[in-house]
């Protein structure tokens, strides 16, 4: 599920990552990481019966061993 929804969410501008986290009911939810709060507008809040949470992470940069 994460793989399928990651591919979909990452096609939207301002989405920089997708994670899966446990929820308080013993299940899980998707966390979508955004560059700005507005980037989440229009995105679904439930997918395949699971809630979607949005977090503003800002711009993410890839770090390699050479840049660390």
C-alpha positions as CSV (number, residue, x, y, z in Angstrom):
1,X,0.0,0.0,0.0
2,X,2.8,2.5,0.9
3,X,4.5,1.9,-2.5
4,X,1.3,2.4,-4.5
5,X,0.2,5.5,-2.6
6,X,3.7,7.0,-2.5
7,X,3.9,6.9,-6.3
8,X,0.6,8.7,-6.5
9,X,1.2,11.3,-3.8
10,X,4.7,12.1,-5.0
11,X,3.3,13.2,-8.4
12,X,1.7,16.2,-6.7
13,X,3.6,19.5,-6.4
14,X,4.8,20.1,-2.8
15,X,4.8,16.5,-1.7
16,X,8.3,15.4,-0.6
17,X,7.7,12.1,1.1
18,X,5.2,9.5,2.3
19,X,5.4,7.3,5.4
20,X,3.3,4.7,7.3
21,X,2.8,5.2,11.0
22,X,0.8,3.3,13.7
23,X,-2.5,4.9,14.8
24,X,-4.2,4.8,18.2
25,X,-6.6,2.0,17.1
26,X,-4.0,-0.6,16.4
27,X,-4.0,0.1,12.7
28,X,-1.9,2.6,10.7
29,X,-2.2,5.8,8.7
30,X,-0.2,7.4,5.9
31,X,1.8,10.5,6.7
32,X,2.4,12.8,3.7
33,X,5.2,15.2,4.0
34,X,4.7,18.6,2.4
35,X,6.9,21.6,1.5
36,X,4.1,24.0,2.7
37,X,0.7,23.7,4.4
38,X,-1.0,24.7,1.1
39,X,0.6,21.8,-0.8
40,X,-1.9,19.4,0.9
41,X,-5.0,21.1,-0.4
42,X,-7.1,18.8,-2.6
43,X,-5.3,15.6,-1.6
44,X,-7.4,12.8,-0.2
45,X,-7.7,12.4,3.6
46,X,-8.6,8.7,3.5
47,X,-7.2,6.1,1.1
48,X,-8.1,2.4,1.1
49,X,-9.9,3.0,4.4
50,X,-6.9,4.5,6.2
51,X,-6.5,8.1,7.3
52,X,-3.9,10.4,5.7
53,X,-2.1,12.8,8.0
54,X,-0.2,15.8,6.5
55,X,3.1,17.2,8.0
56,X,5.0,20.2,6.8
57,X,8.6,19.1,6.3
58,X,9.8,21.9,4.1
59,X,12.3,21.2,1.3
60,X,14.2,18.0,1.8
61,X,17.7,17.5,0.4
62,X,19.4,14.2,-0.3
63,X,22.7,13.7,1.5
64,X,25.3,11.3,0.4
65,X,28.4,10.2,2.3
66,X,30.4,12.7,0.2
67,X,28.2,15.6,1.4
68,X,28.0,14.7,5.1
